[in-house]
Amino acid sequence: ERMGELLEIAALWYRDLAVWKETHDPTLIINLDRHAEIEHWAAALSWDELARRIEAADAARDSLERNVQPRILLESLFFKIAPPGVAATP
């Protein structure tokens, strides 16, 4: 039931990372209470990696609107946002 809300939170999180990465302006951050984490993750992720995660979160929200099963949606999202080189374990 809360899947849409959680995906919205993820989208806002990645938005904050992109904004911080580009501007370093805390007045533009939505999750200001998480400023330290935002600063850390924005520095840790490349633009390509961040864009990949933003696209994955957007695709998950679109899939939810098309009534994709939540478990499949989450599994797909987690594989897409996993760091490169991380393999799934059986």
C-alpha positions in Angstrom: 0.0 0.0 0.0 2.8 2.4 0.7 4.9 1.5 -2.3 4.0 4.7 -4.2 5.0 6.8 -1.1 8.3 4.9 -0.8 9.1 5.4 -4.4 8.4 9.1 -4.1 10.8 9.3 -1.2 13.5 7.5 -3.3 12.9 10.0 -6.1 13.2 13.0 -3.8 16.4 11.4 -2.3 18.1 11.1 -5.7 16.8 14.5 -6.6 18.6 15.9 -3.6 21.8 14.1 -4.5 21.7 15.6 -8.0 21.0 19.1 -6.7 23.8 18.9 -4.1 26.2 17.4 -6.7 25.5 20.3 -9.0 25.1 23.3 -6.7 26.3 22.5 -3.2 23.5 24.8 -2.0 21.8 23.5 1.1 18.8 25.9 0.6 17.8 23.7 -2.4 17.8 20.4 -0.5 14.4 18.9 0.4 15.8 16.4 3.0 17.9 19.0 4.9 17.9 16.9 8.0 19.9 14.3 6.0 22.5 16.9 4.7 25.5 14.9 5.8 24.3 11.7 4.1 23.3 13.6 0.9 26.8 15.2 0.8 28.4 11.8 1.3 26.4 10.0 -1.4 26.5 12.8 -3.9 30.3 12.6 -3.7 30.4 8.8 -3.7 28.2 8.4 -6.9 29.3 9.4 -10.4 26.8 11.3 -12.5 26.3 8.2 -14.6 25.5 6.1 -11.5 23.2 8.7 -10.1 21.4 9.1 -13.4 21.0 5.3 -13.6 19.4 5.2 -10.1 17.1 8.2 -10.9 15.9 6.4 -14.1 15.4 3.2 -12.1 13.2 4.9 -9.5 11.2 6.7 -12.2 10.7 3.4 -14.1 9.5 1.7 -10.9 7.0 4.5 -10.3 5.7 4.0 -13.9 5.5 0.2 -13.4 3.5 0.7 -10.2 1.0 2.8 -12.1 0.7 -0.1 -14.6 -0.1 -2.5 -11.7 3.1 -4.5 -11.8 3.4 -6.8 -8.8 5.1 -5.0 -6.0 7.5 -7.8 -5.2 8.7 -8.0 -8.9 8.9 -4.2 -9.0 11.1 -4.0 -5.9 13.4 -6.9 -7.0 13.9 -5.2 -10.4 14.5 -1.8 -8.7 17.1 -3.3 -6.3 19.0 -4.9 -9.1 19.0 -1.7 -11.1 20.3 0.5 -8.2 22.9 -2.0 -6.9 26.5 -0.9 -7.3 28.1 -2.2 -10.5 29.7 -5.6 -10.1 27.4 -6.7 -7.3 26.0 -10.1 -8.3 22.8 -11.5 -6.9 23.3 -14.5 -4.6 21.0 -17.5 -5.0 
